[in-house]
Each structure stands twice: as structure tokens, then as C-alpha cells.
């Protein structure tokens, strides 16, 4: 059953849930046909919005995987040629609204709480209205043809782990260490634009292999021996692509030295996030 599920996830990431390099100016001009509307959004802008999403879910004590779901919606919406996507790529205020609506939708999908978008109206200091957020949410739903449940890198990684027999290979503590490392690395990957346009399975395998590299020699050899046959029975990316993703992921983690900037206290409130929501944060 797990094998069939993982095969389906890998098929879906290459078709229905595929993401594209939407910040590529050439692709944008092909959609738009008018050079007078250039992309002004940058990978840095996207990263700031993702970090803001992490701050929100930490403040509300939600799952951090909810951000991965929100960003998947956000990235896929921008990957599909549409007037709304073009506007968001040329207007940071619209891009921020798209991020808010994506997170609002992801919270409703992944959290077992009643959550109203008035929270985001307050968090934006009234910069966006309930109608703004709900209208953008509807644009996302229709733009994605209601295909909302794309596989995340962490989900793919956990399915890979479920197919590996760990008995008598490594200790339970080592397994928990691997899970924690993969969770953290896939979380960091969400923040990086280059990694965001890779297939989730590519990031999952890169994170797993990076985590295994941190183990002692004997454990590392045993785990690679167990993992490689499992991983390469599926239609994943080629070895060079995975190697590039591993290197990029290591660089992203190295740059993420100030983890406090990503994890705010759950005792925080909307007021403390308003500075992050100001449009100046995307212009700096």
C-alpha cells in the first residue's frame, strides 16, 4: 500500500501538482506578451513571506507543515499563467495578499480549529479586508481547479522511511535523529526559491541523504544500503539533480544561523507581527 501511495505522489508531482520557475522573466513574457509589465518580485521577497507564515503558525501553535502546504498552493498558483498571477508577480502588495490567502486556506485544510480571516485583517493593520482575502482564496481554488492536496517533501520523505526496514540496522535514537533532521531540512527548503521549484521527492531524497551523512560510518553504510534500493525503484530525479539539491539544501541550512528569526514564541500575539506585515518589509 505504501509503495502504491508513494508512486502516486511521484506521478502527481510531475503532472497535476507540478511547479514551474515562475520568476523566470522569459516565461513571464511568454505569458504576458508585454515587456512593460516586468517581474519585480524576487526570491528574497518570497522568503520574507514564507518566514512571516512560519511566524504566524508558531504564534498560533499550528503545525509547521501547514506552511509547506500554503507555500505549495502559492507556488503552484503563480506557476499557472493567469492575469491574477501576472499581477502578483508585478505588485508586492498583491503577492503578499496571495500569501495570506494561501496560508488562510492551508490552515483550514490542515488544522482542526475554527479560524477566521479577521485574524489576518488585524495582522495587516487593516491593509487587507475580509473580502480581499476571501476573494483571493477563491482565485486560488479556481486557479488550481481545486487540486489542493499536493505532496510535500516531508510527506514524501516519511513514505520513503515507511518502506525501509530499520530493524537491527540502527538504534531507535538514530531513527529519531534522522526524522528530526529530515523534518528540519524539508522545512528550510520551503524558504528557498530554487528548492521550491524542484520536485518534492527530490528535496525529500536530498534531505534523507544529507541526514544519513551525519551518522557514524557503520550506521551510514547500513542505512545507505537499505535506502538506495527503496529510493531508486521510483521515478525520481537523476543523481546530478539530487546532488545539486543536496548542496543547495546544505547551503540554505548554513545560512539559517539565526533560528530565532524563524521560531517566534507561541505567547506572541497579532500586535507583535504587524511590523512583519508592513509593506516596507518587502521593499527592504
C-alpha positions in Angstrom: 0.0 0.0 0.0 2.8 2.4 0.9 4.6 1.7 -2.4 1.4 2.5 -4.4 0.9 5.7 -2.4 4.4 6.9 -3.0 4.3 6.0 -6.7 1.1 8.1 -7.0 2.6 11.0 -5.1 5.6 11.0 -7.5 3.3 10.8 -10.5 1.3 13.7 -9.2 4.3 16.0 -8.6 5.2 15.7 -12.3 1.7 16.4 -13.6 -1.2 17.8 -11.6 0.9 19.4 -8.8 3.9 20.5 -10.9 5.6 23.8 -10.0 7.5 25.9 -12.5 10.2 28.6 -12.5 7.6 31.4 -12.3 10.2 34.1 -11.6 12.0 33.4 -14.9 11.5 36.6 -16.9 11.4 34.8 -20.2 8.5 32.6 -19.0 6.7 35.7 -17.7 7.0 37.5 -21.0 5.6 34.4 -22.8 2.6 34.6 -20.6 2.2 38.3 -20.6 3.5 39.3 -24.1 4.2 42.8 -22.8 7.6 43.8 -21.7 6.1 46.9 -20.0 5.0 44.6 -17.1 8.3 43.1 -15.9 8.5 40.9 -12.8 9.6 42.9 -9.8 9.2 40.1 -7.2 12.4 38.4 -6.1 13.3 35.2 -4.3 14.1 37.4 -1.3 10.5 38.7 -1.3 9.2 35.2 -1.4 11.5 34.2 1.5 10.2 37.0 3.7 6.7 36.0 3.1 7.4 32.4 4.0 9.2 33.4 7.2 6.1 35.5 8.0 4.0 32.4 7.5 6.2 30.5 9.9 5.9 33.3 12.5 2.1 33.1 12.2 1.8 29.3 12.6 4.3 29.4 15.6 2.3 32.2 17.2 -0.9 30.2 16.8 0.7 26.9 17.8 -0.1 25.3 14.4 1.8 22.7 12.6 4.8 24.0 10.6 3.8 21.6 7.8 0.9 23.9 7.3 3.3 26.5 5.9 4.6 23.9 3.4 1.0 23.3 2.3 0.4 27.0 2.0 3.6 27.7 0.0 2.7 24.8 -2.3 -0.6 26.5 -3.1 1.2 29.8 -3.5 3.9 28.5 -5.8 1.6 26.4 -8.0 -0.8 29.3 -8.4 2.0 31.5 -9.6 3.2 28.7 -11.9 -0.1 28.7 -13.9 -0.4 31.5 -16.5 -3.3 33.8 -15.4 -4.0 37.5 -15.1 -4.0 37.2 -11.3 -0.6 35.5 -11.2 0.8 38.2 -13.5 -0.5 41.0 -11.2 1.0 39.3 -8.1 4.4 39.0 -9.8 4.4 42.7 -10.7 2.9 44.0 -7.4 4.3 43.1 -4.0 1.1 44.1 -2.2 -0.8 41.6 -4.3 1.9 39.0 -3.7 1.5 39.5 0.0 -2.3 39.1 -0.3 -1.8 35.9 -2.2 0.5 34.6 0.6 -2.1 35.5 3.2 -4.9 33.8 1.4 -2.8 30.7 0.8 -2.0 30.4 4.5 -5.6 31.0 5.4 -6.6 28.2 3.1 -3.9 25.9 4.3 -4.9 26.4 7.9 -8.5 25.5 7.1 -7.2 22.4 5.3 -4.6 21.2 7.9 -5.6 22.5 11.3 -8.5 21.3 13.4 -9.6 24.8 14.6 -12.2 27.3 13.6 -10.1 30.2 12.1 -11.5 33.4 10.7 -9.6 35.6 8.3 -10.3 38.6 10.6 -7.1 37.5 12.2 -5.2 38.4 9.0 -7.1 41.6 8.7 -5.8 42.6 12.1 -2.3 41.3 11.4 -2.1 43.5 8.3 -3.3 46.6 10.3 -6.3 46.7 8.0 -4.1 46.7 4.9 -6.4 43.9 3.6 -10.1 43.4 4.1 -12.0 40.2 4.7 -13.3 40.5 1.1 -9.8 40.9 -0.2 -8.7 37.7 1.5 -11.7 35.6 0.7 -11.8 36.8 -3.0 -8.1 35.8 -3.4 -8.8 32.5 -1.7 -11.5 31.8 -4.3 -9.0 32.8 -7.1 -6.6 30.2 -5.7 -9.2 27.5 -5.6 -10.4 28.1 -9.1 -6.9 28.8 -10.5 -5.8 25.4 -9.2 -9.0 23.7 -10.3 -9.5 22.7 -6.7 -6.4 20.5 -6.8 -5.2 21.4 -3.3 -3.5 18.4 -1.7 -0.2 18.2 -3.4 2.5 16.1 -1.8 5.0 17.9 0.3 8.7 17.0 0.7 8.2 15.9 4.3 5.2 13.7 3.3 7.3 12.0 0.6 10.2 11.5 3.0 8.0 9.9 5.6 6.6 7.5 3.0 10.2 6.6 1.9 11.1 5.9 5.5 8.0 3.7 5.9 9.3 1.4 3.2 12.7 0.9 4.9 13.1 -1.9 7.4 15.1 -0.3 10.2 15.0 -3.4 12.5 18.5 -4.5 13.5 20.1 -1.8 11.4 20.3 1.2 13.7 19.1 2.2 17.1 15.8 3.9 17.7 17.6 7.1 18.8 19.3 7.2 15.4 16.0 6.8 13.6 14.5 9.7 15.7 17.6 11.8 14.8 17.0 11.1 11.1 13.4 12.1 11.4 14.3 15.3 13.1 17.0 16.2 10.6 14.7 15.5 7.6 11.9 17.4 9.2 14.2 20.4 9.7 15.8 20.3 6.3 12.5 20.0 4.4 11.2 22.9 6.5 14.2 25.0 5.4 13.7 24.0 1.8 10.3 25.7 1.8 12.1 29.0 2.3 14.4 28.7 -0.7 13.0 29.6 -4.2 15.4 27.3 -6.1 14.4 24.3 -3.9 10.8 25.2 -4.2 10.7 24.6 -7.9 12.2 21.2 -7.6 10.1 18.1 -7.2 9.1 17.3 -3.6 10.6 13.9 -4.0 14.0 15.5 -5.0 14.0 17.5 -1.8 12.9 14.5 0.3 15.7 12.3 -1.0 18.3 15.1 -0.7 17.3 15.7 2.9 17.4 12.0 3.7 20.8 11.5 2.2 22.1 14.7 3.9 20.8 13.4 7.2 22.4 9.9 6.8 25.7 11.6 6.0 25.7 12.9 9.6 25.8 9.4 11.1 28.8 7.3 12.1 30.4 5.3 9.4 28.9 1.9 10.3 25.4 3.3 10.6 25.8 5.4 7.5 26.8 2.4 5.4 23.9 0.2 6.7 21.3 2.9 6.1 22.5 3.8 2.6 22.4 0.0 1.8 18.8 -0.1 3.0 17.7 3.2 1.5 19.2 3.1 -2.0 17.1 0.1 -3.3 14.0 1.7 -1.9 14.5 5.1 -3.4 15.6 4.2 -6.8 12.7 1.9 -7.5 10.7 5.0 -8.1 10.8 7.6 -10.9 12.8 10.2 -9.0 15.2 12.8 -10.4 18.6 11.8 -11.7 21.7 11.7 -9.5 23.0 15.0 -10.6 19.8 16.8 -9.8 19.6 15.2 -6.4 23.3 16.1 -5.8 22.6 19.8 -6.7 19.6 19.8 -4.3 21.7 18.3 -1.5 24.3 21.0 -2.0 21.7 23.8 -2.1 20.0 22.4 1.0 23.3 22.4 2.9 23.9 26.0 1.9 20.4 27.1 2.9 20.8 25.4 6.3 24.2 27.0 6.8 22.7 30.5 6.1 19.9 29.8 8.6 22.0 30.5 11.6 19.6 32.7 13.4 16.8 30.2 14.1 15.1 32.6 16.4 14.1 34.6 13.4 12.1 31.6 12.2 10.6 30.5 15.5 8.6 33.1 17.5 7.2 32.4 20.9 3.8 30.9 21.0 2.9 33.5 23.5 3.3 36.2 20.9 0.2 38.0 19.5 -1.1 39.7 16.4 0.3 43.0 17.6 3.9 41.7 17.6 3.5 40.5 13.9 2.3 43.8 12.5 5.7 45.1 11.8 6.5 42.0 9.8 3.3 42.6 7.8 4.2 46.1 6.7 4.9 46.5 3.0 8.2 48.1 3.8 9.4 44.6 4.8 9.2 43.6 1.1 10.9 46.7 -0.1 14.0 46.5 2.1 
